[in-house]
Amino acid sequence: MNTTDRTPADLLRSALAADAARPLVTFYDDATGERVELSVATLANWVAKTANLLQDELSAEPGDRLALLLPAHWQTAVWLLACSSTGVVAELPGSSADPAAVSATASAADLVVSGPDTLEAARACSGERVALSLRPLGARFPQPPDGFTDYAVEVPGQGDHFTPYSPVDPDAPALVVGGEELTGAQIVERARADAGARGLGPGSRLLSVLPYDTWEGVSAGLFAPLATGGSVVLCRHSDRLDASALTERKKSERVTHTAG
């Protein structure tokens, strides 16, 4: 990857320039049977649309705090990179966090993005609220939650290309995870170090069953593979698989490394 990249959004742009067609995120939900594979180009398109939604429809500005109340999921990866693209700070309390802590994160945030299981906690946010159904193929809610924008309804009409109104500062806060605040530059630096420690390189395929509530989880589940030209097989509800099924998945997905 480009050594001058200093934010996760920079890493995505470099990946797009290098090989837009290669897989970047393959997602499994073993509670629903869903499998989604997103190439670099497809993920980048979702990120651009989401960043336009953030900047133009939700009026988010650099430095705003966004409570990201989502599990490890391909759409969470989209939101993390969209926040990086706009300079919005993504705060991940984690799906397994105490409900009171999740609600406190939402209350202190400028805007909130919630899955179906955290809608009540998300109502503590007095700013814009966005809800994701997390249904297969990014489907909308059968009935939109009261007081929330349905992401699946709003995002398709957004532009396919994104340009921030002002350049994103790589040394500004970008992510809060596990109680630690990181800048965009620190995310990139740590992701590269993690990739080196795991032995990742171009073409590596990392299977992760870790939640997105720690740095290790978001690094393995997105940033480290992105930083090195690799890809991730992100598994949710993998505890429903037996050992032989997980072994078969690693074989069929050509997994070279595992996390969790």
DOMI-413792 format. One record per residue: residue in three letters; x, y, z of N, C-alpha, C, O in turn. Coordinates in steps of 0.1 Angstrom, whole numbers, padded with zeros to 4 digits, always signed. Layout:
DOMI-413792
ALAXYZXYZXYZXYZ...
END
This chain:
DOMI-413792
MET+0008-0012+0000+0000+0000+0000+0009+0012+0000+0021+0012+0002ASN+0003+0024-0003+0010+0036-0004+0015+0041+0010+0007+0042+0020THR+0028+0043+0011+0034+0047+0024+0030+0061+0029+0032+0064+0040THR+0024+0069+0020+0020+0082+0024+0006+0082+0029+0001+0093+0034ASP-0001+0071+0029-0015+0071+0035-0015+0073+0049-0007+0068+0057ARG-0023+0083+0054-0023+0086+0068-0037+0085+0075-0038+0088+0087THR-0047+0081+0067-0060+0079+0073-0066+0066+0067-0061+0062+0057PRO-0076+0060+0074-0082+0048+0068-0088+0051+0054-0088+0042+0045ALA-0093+0063+0052-0099+0067+0039-0088+0067+0029-0090+0063+0017ASP-0076+0071+0032-0064+0071+0023-0061+0056+0019-0059+0053+0008LEU-0062+0047+0029-0059+0033+0026-0069+0028+0016-0066+0020+0007LEU-0082+0032+0018-0092+0027+0008-0090+0032-0006-0091+0025-0015ARG-0086+0045-0007-0083+0051-0020-0071+0043-0027-0072+0041-0039SER-0061+0040-0019-0050+0033-0025-0054+0019-0029-0049+0014-0039ALA-0062+0012-0021-0067-0001-0025-0075+0000-0038-0074-0009-0046LEU-0083+0010-0039-0091+0012-0051-0082+0014-0063-0085+0008-0074ALA-0071+0022-0062-0062+0024-0073-0054+0012-0077-0051+0010-0088ALA-0051+0003-0067-0043-0008-0069-0050-0020-0076-0045-0025-0085ASP-0062-0023-0071-0070-0034-0076-0084-0033-0072-0087-0039-0061ALA-0092-0026-0079-0106-0023-0075-0114-0036-0074-0124-0036-0067ALA-0111-0046-0082-0120-0058-0084-0117-0068-0073-0126-0077-0072ARG-0106-0068-0066-0104-0079-0056-0113-0078-0044-0118-0067-0041PRO-0116-0090-0038-0124-0090-0026-0117-0082-0015-0105-0083-0013LEU-0125-0075-0007-0120-0068+0005-0127-0073+0017-0120-0076+0027VAL-0140-0074+0017-0147-0078+0029-0157-0089+0025-0166-0087+0016THR-0156-0101+0031-0166-0112+0029-0172-0114+0043-0165-0116+0053PHE-0185-0112+0043-0193-0113+0056-0202-0125+0057-0209-0128+0047TYR-0201-0131+0068-0211-0142+0071-0219-0139+0084-0213-0134+0094ASP-0232-0142+0083-0240-0141+0096-0246-0155+0097-0255-0159+0090ASP-0240-0163+0107-0244-0176+0108-0258-0178+0116-0262-0189+0119ALA-0264-0167+0119-0278-0168+0125-0288-0167+0113-0299-0172+0115THR-0284-0161+0102-0294-0160+0091-0289-0167+0078-0298-0169+0069GLY-0277-0172+0078-0272-0179+0066-0267-0169+0055-0264-0173+0044GLU-0266-0156+0059-0262-0146+0049-0247-0147+0046-0239-0149+0055ARG-0244-0146+0033-0230-0144+0029-0230-0132+0019-0237-0133+0009VAL-0221-0122+0021-0220-0111+0012-0205-0109+0010-0197-0109+0019GLU-0201-0108-0003-0187-0105-0006-0187-0091-0013-0194-0089-0023LEU-0178-0082-0008-0177-0069-0014-0163-0067-0019-0153-0069-0012SER-0162-0064-0031-0149-0060-0037-0145-0046-0032-0153-0040-0025VAL-0133-0042-0035-0128-0029-0031-0137-0018-0037-0141-0009-0030ALA-0141-0020-0050-0149-0010-0056-0163-0009-0050-0168+0002-0048THR-0169-0021-0047-0182-0021-0041-0182-0015-0027-0191-0007-0024LEU-0172-0018-0019-0172-0012-0006-0169+0003-0007-0176+0010+0000ALA-0161+0007-0016-0158+0021-0017-0170+0029-0022-0172+0040-0018ASN-0179+0022-0030-0191+0029-0034-0201+0031-0022-0207+0041-0021TRP-0202+0021-0014-0210+0022-0002-0204+0033+0007-0212+0040+0013VAL-0191+0033+0008-0185+0043+0017-0188+0057+0012-0191+0066+0019ALA-0187+0059-0002-0189+0072-0007-0204+0077-0005-0206+0088-0001LYS-0213+0068-0007-0227+0071-0005-0230+0074+0009-0237+0084+0012THR-0224+0067+0018-0226+0069+0033-0220+0082+0037-0225+0089+0045ALA-0208+0085+0032-0201+0098+0035-0210+0110+0030-0211+0120+0037ASN-0215+0108+0018-0224+0119+0013-0236+0121+0022-0241+0132+0024LEU-0242+0109+0027-0253+0110+0036-0249+0117+0049-0257+0126+0053LEU-0238+0114+0054-0233+0120+0066-0231+0136+0064-0236+0144+0072GLN-0224+0139+0053-0221+0153+0051-0232+0162+0047-0234+0173+0052ASP-0240+0157+0038-0251+0165+0031-0264+0164+0038-0271+0174+0040GLU-0268+0152+0041-0282+0150+0047-0282+0151+0062-0292+0156+0067LEU-0272+0146+0068-0272+0146+0083-0264+0158+0088-0263+0160+0101SER-0258+0166+0079-0250+0178+0083-0239+0176+0093-0236+0185+0102ALA-0233+0164+0092-0222+0161+0101-0209+0169+0097-0207+0171+0085GLU-0202+0173+0107-0190+0181+0104-0177+0174+0110-0179+0167+0120PRO-0165+0177+0105-0153+0172+0112-0153+0175+0126-0156+0186+0131GLY-0150+0164+0134-0149+0166+0149-0162+0162+0156-0162+0160+0168ASP-0173+0161+0148-0186+0156+0154-0184+0142+0159-0176+0134+0153ARG-0191+0138+0169-0190+0125+0175-0202+0116+0171-0214+0121+0173LEU-0199+0105+0165-0210+0096+0161-0209+0083+0169-0199+0076+0168ALA-0220+0080+0176-0220+0067+0184-0224+0056+0174-0235+0056+0168LEU-0215+0047+0172-0217+0036+0162-0221+0023+0170-0213+0016+0174LEU-0235+0022+0171-0240+0011+0179-0243-0001+0170-0255-0005+0169LEU-0233-0007+0165-0234-0018+0155-0224-0029+0159-0214-0026+0164PRO-0228-0042+0155-0218-0053+0158-0208-0053+0147-0208-0045+0138ALA-0199-0063+0147-0190-0066+0136-0198-0070+0124-0204-0081+0124HIS-0198-0062+0114-0207-0064+0102-0202-0056+0091-0194-0046+0092TRP-0205-0060+0078-0199-0053+0067-0204-0039+0066-0197-0030+0062GLN-0216-0036+0071-0221-0022+0071-0214-0014+0082-0213-0001+0080THR-0210-0020+0092-0202-0013+0102-0188-0008+0096-0184+0003+0099ALA-0182-0017+0088-0170-0013+0082-0172-0002+0072-0164+0007+0072VAL-0184-0001+0066-0187+0010+0057-0188+0023+0065-0182+0033+0061TRP-0195+0023+0076-0196+0035+0085-0183+0039+0090-0180+0051+0091LEU-0174+0030+0094-0161+0034+0100-0153+0042+0089-0147+0052+0092LEU-0153+0037+0077-0146+0043+0066-0153+0056+0061-0146+0065+0057ALA-0166+0057+0062-0173+0069+0059-0170+0080+0069-0168+0092+0065CYS-0169+0076+0082-0165+0086+0092-0151+0091+0090-0149+0103+0091SER-0142+0082+0086-0128+0086+0083-0128+0096+0071-0120+0105+0071SER-0137+0094+0061-0137+0102+0049-0142+0116+0052-0138+0125+0045THR-0150+0118+0063-0156+0131+0066-0150+0138+0078-0153+0149+0080GLY-0141+0131+0085-0135+0137+0097-0144+0135+0109-0141+0141+0120VAL-0155+0127+0108-0164+0125+0120-0157+0114+0128-0151+0105+0123VAL-0158+0116+0142-0152+0106+0151-0162+0095+0154-0173+0097+0159ALA-0158+0083+0151-0167+0071+0153-0164+0066+0167-0152+0063+0171GLU-0174+0064+0175-0173+0059+0189-0180+0045+0189-0192+0044+0187LEU-0172+0035+0193-0177+0021+0193-0177+0016+0208-0167+0012+0213PRO-0189+0017+0214-0190+0011+0227-0190-0004+0228-0187-0010+0238GLY-0194-0010+0216-0194-0025+0216-0207-0030+0218-0214-0026+0227SER-0211-0040+0210-0224-0046+0212-0226-0054+0225-0237-0056+0229SER-0215-0058+0231-0216-0065+0244-0214-0056+0256-0214-0061+0267ALA-0213-0043+0254-0212-0034+0265-0224-0033+0273-0235-0037+0269ASP-0223-0028+0286-0234-0026+0295-0244-0017+0288-0240-0006+0283PRO-0257-0020+0288-0267-0011+0282-0266+0003+0286-0268+0013+0279ALA-0263+0005+0299-0262+0019+0304-0250+0026+0298-0251+0038+0295ALA-0239+0019+0295-0228+0025+0289-0231+0028+0274-0226+0039+0269VAL-0238+0020+0268-0242+0022+0254-0251+0035+0253-0249+0043+0245SER-0260+0036+0262-0269+0047+0263-0262+0060+0266-0265+0070+0260ALA-0252+0059+0275-0244+0071+0278-0235+0075+0266-0234+0088+0264THR-0230+0066+0258-0223+0069+0246-0232+0077+0236-0228+0087+0231ALA-0244+0071+0235-0254+0078+0226-0258+0092+0230-0259+0101+0222SER-0260+0093+0244-0264+0106+0249-0254+0117+0247-0257+0128+0245ALA-0241+0113+0247-0230+0123+0246-0227+0126+0231-0219+0135+0229ALA-0232+0118+0222-0228+0119+0208-0236+0130+0201-0247+0134+0205ASP-0231+0135+0190-0238+0144+0181-0248+0138+0173-0258+0144+0169LEU-0246+0125+0169-0255+0117+0161-0252+0102+0164-0241+0099+0169VAL-0262+0094+0161-0261+0080+0164-0265+0071+0152-0274+0075+0145VAL-0258+0060+0151-0262+0050+0141-0264+0037+0149-0255+0032+0156SER-0276+0031+0147-0279+0020+0156-0284+0008+0148-0290+0009+0137GLY-0282-0004+0153-0288-0016+0147-0301-0018+0154-0305-0010+0163PRO-0308-0029+0151-0322-0031+0156-0322-0035+0171-0332-0033+0178ASP-0311-0039+0177-0310-0043+0191-0307-0032+0200-0308-0034+0213THR-0303-0020+0195-0299-0009+0204-0307+0003+0202-0303+0014+0205LEU-0319+0002+0196-0327+0014+0193-0331+0022+0205-0330+0034+0205GLU-0334+0015+0216-0338+0022+0228-0326+0030+0234-0328+0042+0238ALA-0315+0024+0234-0303+0031+0239-0300+0043+0230-0296+0054+0234ALA-0302+0041+0217-0298+0052+0207-0307+0064+0209-0304+0075+0205ARG-0319+0062+0214-0329+0073+0216-0323+0084+0226-0329+0095+0227ALA-0313+0080+0233-0307+0090+0242-0300+0101+0235-0297+0111+0241CYS-0297+0099+0222-0290+0109+0214-0300+0119+0210-0311+0116+0205SER-0297+0132+0212-0306+0143+0209-0304+0148+0194-0311+0156+0189GLY-0293+0143+0188-0291+0146+0174-0297+0137+0164-0307+0130+0167GLU-0292+0137+0152-0297+0128+0141-0295+0114+0145-0285+0110+0151ARG-0305+0106+0142-0305+0091+0145-0307+0083+0132-0316+0086+0124VAL-0298+0074+0130-0299+0065+0118-0300+0051+0123-0293+0047+0132ALA-0309+0043+0116-0311+0029+0120-0308+0020+0109-0312+0023+0097LEU-0302+0009+0112-0299-0002+0102-0306-0015+0106-0305-0018+0118SER-0313-0021+0097-0320-0033+0100-0310-0045+0102-0313-0055+0110LEU-0299-0045+0096-0289-0055+0095-0295-0068+0089-0290-0079+0092ARG-0305-0067+0082-0311-0078+0075-0303-0082+0062-0295-0073+0058PRO-0304-0094+0057-0296-0098+0046-0297-0088+0034-0308-0083+0031LEU-0286-0086+0027-0285-0077+0015-0288-0063+0019-0292-0055+0010GLY-0287-0059+0031-0288-0045+0035-0303-0040+0033-0305-0028+0030ALA-0312-0049+0035-0327-0046+0034-0331-0035+0044-0325-0034+0055ARG-0342-0028+0040-0348-0018+0049-0356-0025+0060-0359-0037+0059PHE-0360-0017+0070-0369-0022+0080-0383-0024+0074-0387-0016+0065PRO-0390-0034+0078-0404-0036+0073-0413-0024+0078-0421-0019+0070GLN-0410-0019+0090-0416-0007+0095-0405+0002+0101-0399-0001+0111PRO-0403+0014+0095-0392+0023+0100-0393+0026+0114-0404+0030+0119PRO-0383+0025+0122-0384+0029+0137-0387+0044+0138-0381+0052+0131ASP-0396+0047+0147-0400+0060+0149-0388+0069+0154-0381+0065+0164GLY-0386+0080+0148-0376+0089+0152-0362+0086+0146-0352+0093+0150PHE-0361+0077+0137-0349+0073+0130-0350+0074+0115-0361+0072+0109THR-0339+0078+0109-0338+0076+0094-0334+0062+0091-0324+0057+0097ASP-0341+0056+0082-0338+0042+0077-0326+0043+0067-0328+0048+0056TYR-0315+0038+0071-0303+0039+0063-0305+0033+0049-0301+0038+0039ALA-0312+0021+0049-0314+0014+0036-0323+0022+0027-0323+0020+0015VAL-0331+0031+0032-0340+0039+0024-0333+0051+0018-0334+0055+0006GLU-0324+0057+0026-0318+0070+0023-0305+0068+0015-0302+0077+0006VAL-0297+0058+0017-0284+0057+0012-0283+0054-0004-0274+0059-0010PRO-0293+0047-0009-0291+0044-0024-0291+0056-0033-0285+0056-0043GLY-0298+0067-0029-0299+0079-0037-0288+0088-0035-0287+0099-0042GLN-0278+0085-0027-0266+0094-0025-0257+0092-0036-0257+0082-0043GLY-0248+0102-0038-0238+0102-0049-0228+0091-0048-0225+0087-0037ASP-0223+0087-0059-0213+0076-0059-0199+0080-0057-0190+0072-0056HIS-0197+0093-0057-0183+0099-0054-0184+0109-0043-0194+0116-0042PHE-0174+0109-0035-0174+0118-0023-0162+0127-0023-0151+0123-0025THR-0165+0140-0020-0154+0150-0017-0157+0157-0005-0168+0164-0004PRO-0149+0157+0005-0152+0164+0018-0151+0179+0015-0144+0184+0007TYR-0159+0187+0023-0159+0201+0022-0146+0207+0026-0142+0218+0021SER-0139+0200+0035-0126+0205+0040-0117+0192+0042-0123+0182+0045PRO-0104+0193+0039-0096+0182+0041-0096+0176+0055-0097+0183+0065VAL-0095+0163+0056-0095+0156+0069-0081+0156+0075-0072+0153+0068ASP-0080+0161+0087-0068+0162+0094-0064+0148+0100-0071+0143+0108PRO-0053+0142+0095-0049+0128+0100-0046+0128+0114-0045+0118+0121ASP-0042+0140+0120-0038+0140+0134-0050+0144+0143-0048+0146+0155ALA-0062+0145+0138-0074+0148+0146-0080+0135+0151-0078+0124+0144PRO-0087+0135+0162-0094+0123+0166-0103+0116+0155-0109+0124+0148ALA-0102+0103+0154-0110+0096+0144-0118+0084+0149-0128+0081+0143LEU-0114+0078+0160-0120+0066+0165-0118+0065+0180-0108+0068+0185VAL-0129+0061+0186-0129+0057+0201-0133+0043+0202-0145+0040+0198VAL-0124+0034+0207-0128+0020+0208-0120+0015+0220-0109+0018+0223GLY-0127+0007+0228-0121+0001+0241-0117+0012+0250-0108+0010+0258GLY-0124+0024+0250-0121+0035+0259-0109+0043+0254-0105+0052+0262GLU-0103+0040+0243-0091+0047+0238-0095+0055+0226-0101+0050+0217GLU-0090+0068+0225-0092+0076+0214-0079+0076+0205-0068+0078+0209LEU-0082+0074+0192-0071+0073+0182-0073+0083+0171-0085+0085+0167THR-0062+0089+0166-0063+0097+0154-0063+0088+0141-0060+0076+0142GLY-0066+0094+0130-0065+0087+0117-0051+0081+0115-0049+0070+0111ALA-0041+0089+0117-0027+0085+0115-0023+0074+0125-0016+0065+0121GLN-0028+0074+0137-0026+0063+0147-0032+0050+0142-0027+0039+0144ILE-0044+0051+0137-0051+0039+0132-0043+0033+0121-0041+0021+0121VAL-0038+0041+0112-0030+0035+0101-0017+0029+0106-0013+0018+0102GLU-0010+0036+0115+0002+0031+0121+0000+0018+0128+0008+0009+0126ARG-0010+0017+0136-0013+0005+0144-0017-0006+0135-0013-0018+0137ALA-0025-0003+0125-0030-0013+0115-0018-0020+0108-0018-0032+0106ARG-0008-0012+0104+0003-0017+0097+0012-0025+0107+0017-0036+0103ALA+0013-0021+0119+0021-0029+0129+0014-0042+0132+0020-0052+0133ASP+0000-0042+0133-0007-0054+0136-0006-0064+0124-0004-0076+0126ALA-0006-0058+0112-0005-0066+0100+0009-0073+0100+0010-0085+0096GLY+0019-0066+0103+0032-0072+0104+0033-0082+0114+0039-0093+0112ALA+0027-0080+0126+0028-0090+0137+0020-0103+0133+0024-0113+0137ARG+0010-0101+0125+0002-0113+0121+0008-0119+0108+0003-0130+0104GLY+0018-0113+0102+0023-0119+0090+0014-0116+0078+0015-0124+0068LEU+0006-0106+0078-0003-0103+0067+0005-0096+0056+0015-0088+0059GLY+0001-0098+0043+0007-0091+0032-0003-0091+0021-0014-0095+0022PRO+0001-0086+0009-0008-0086-0002-0014-0100-0005-0006-0109-0006GLY-0027-0101-0007-0033-0113-0009-0037-0122+0003-0043-0132+0002SER-0032-0117+0015-0036-0125+0027-0051-0124+0029-0057-0114+0026ARG-0056-0135+0035-0071-0135+0037-0073-0139+0052-0070-0151+0056LEU-0077-0130+0060-0078-0131+0074-0093-0134+0078-0101-0126+0076LEU-0095-0145+0085-0109-0148+0090-0109-0143+0105-0101-0147+0113SER-0119-0135+0108-0120-0129+0121-0134-0132+0127-0144-0130+0120VAL-0134-0137+0139-0147-0139+0146-0148-0129+0158-0156-0131+0167LEU-0139-0119+0158-0138-0110+0169-0149-0099+0168-0152-0095+0157PRO-0155-0095+0179-0164-0083+0178-0157-0070+0176-0145-0069+0178TYR-0164-0060+0172-0159-0047+0170-0159-0038+0183-0162-0026+0182ASP-0156-0044+0194-0157-0036+0206-0143-0034+0213-0142-0029+0224THR-0132-0038+0206-0119-0036+0210-0110-0032+0198-0115-0034+0186TRP-0099-0026+0200-0090-0023+0189-0086-0036+0181-0086-0036+0169GLU-0083-0047+0189-0080-0059+0182-0091-0064+0172-0088-0069+0161GLY-0103-0062+0176-0114-0066+0168-0115-0058+0155-0117-0064+0144VAL-0115-0045+0156-0116-0036+0144-0103-0037+0135-0104-0035+0123SER-0092-0039+0142-0080-0041+0134-0080-0053+0126-0078-0053+0114ALA-0083-0065+0132-0083-0077+0125-0095-0078+0115-0094-0083+0104GLY-0106-0072+0119-0118-0072+0111-0119-0062+0100-0129-0062+0092LEU-0109-0053+0099-0110-0043+0088-0096-0037+0085-0091-0038+0074PHE-0091-0030+0095-0080-0021+0092-0066-0027+0089-0060-0023+0079ALA-0063-0038+0095-0050-0045+0092-0050-0051+0078-0041-0049+0071PRO-0061-0058+0074-0061-0063+0060-0061-0052+0050-0054-0053+0040LEU-0069-0041+0053-0069-0030+0044-0056-0023+0042-0052-0019+0031ALA-0048-0023+0053-0035-0016+0053-0024-0023+0045-0014-0018+0041THR-0027-0036+0042-0016-0044+0036-0020-0051+0022-0013-0059+0018GLY-0031-0047+0017-0036-0053+0004-0042-0067+0006-0042-0075-0003GLY-0046-0070+0018-0053-0082+0021-0068-0081+0021-0073-0071+0016SER-0075-0091+0027-0089-0091+0028-0093-0098+0040-0085-0105+0047VAL-0106-0096+0044-0111-0102+0057-0123-0110+0054-0132-0106+0046VAL-0124-0121+0061-0137-0129+0061-0142-0127+0075-0137-0132+0085LEU-0153-0118+0076-0158-0114+0089-0170-0122+0093-0180-0123+0085CYS-0169-0129+0104-0180-0138+0108-0187-0134+0120-0181-0131+0131ARG-0200-0133+0119-0209-0130+0130-0217-0142+0134-0221-0150+0126HIS-0219-0144+0147-0226-0156+0152-0219-0169+0149-0226-0179+0146SER-0206-0168+0148-0199-0180+0144-0199-0191+0155-0196-0203+0152ASP-0204-0187+0167-0205-0197+0178-0216-0208+0174-0217-0218+0181ARG-0224-0205+0164-0234-0215+0160-0228-0226+0150-0235-0235+0147LEU-0215-0224+0147-0209-0234+0138-0201-0244+0147-0196-0241+0157ASP-0201-0256+0142-0192-0266+0149-0178-0265+0142-0176-0258+0132ALA-0168-0272+0148-0154-0270+0143-0153-0275+0129-0145-0268+0122SER-0160-0285+0125-0158-0290+0111-0163-0280+0101-0158-0278+0090ALA-0175-0273+0104-0180-0263+0095-0171-0251+0094-0170-0245+0083LEU-0165-0247+0105-0156-0236+0105-0143-0239+0097-0138-0231+0089THR-0139-0251+0098-0127-0256+0090-0130-0256+0076-0122-0252+0067GLU-0142-0260+0072-0146-0261+0058-0147-0246+0052-0144-0244+0041ARG-0152-0237+0061-0153-0223+0056-0138-0218+0053-0136-0211+0043LYS-0129-0220+0062-0116-0216+0060-0110-0221+0047-0103-0214+0040LYS-0113-0234+0044-0108-0240+0032-0115-0233+0019-0108-0230+0010SER-0128-0232+0020-0136-0227+0008-0133-0212+0006-0133-0208-0006GLU-0130-0205+0016-0127-0190+0015-0112-0188+0013-0107-0176+0012ARG-0104-0198+0012-0089-0197+0010-0083-0188+0021-0075-0179+0018VAL-0087-0191+0034-0082-0183+0045-0067-0186+0048-0063-0198+0048THR-0059-0176+0050-0045-0178+0053-0042-0175+0067-0031-0179+0072HIS-0050-0167+0074-0048-0163+0088-0061-0163+0095-0071-0161+0089THR-0061-0164+0108-0073-0163+0116-0071-0154+0128-0060-0152+0133ALA-0082-0149+0133-0082-0140+0145-0094-0144+0154-0105-0144+0149GLY-0092-0147+0166-0103-0150+0175-0105-0164+0178-0115-0167+0186
END
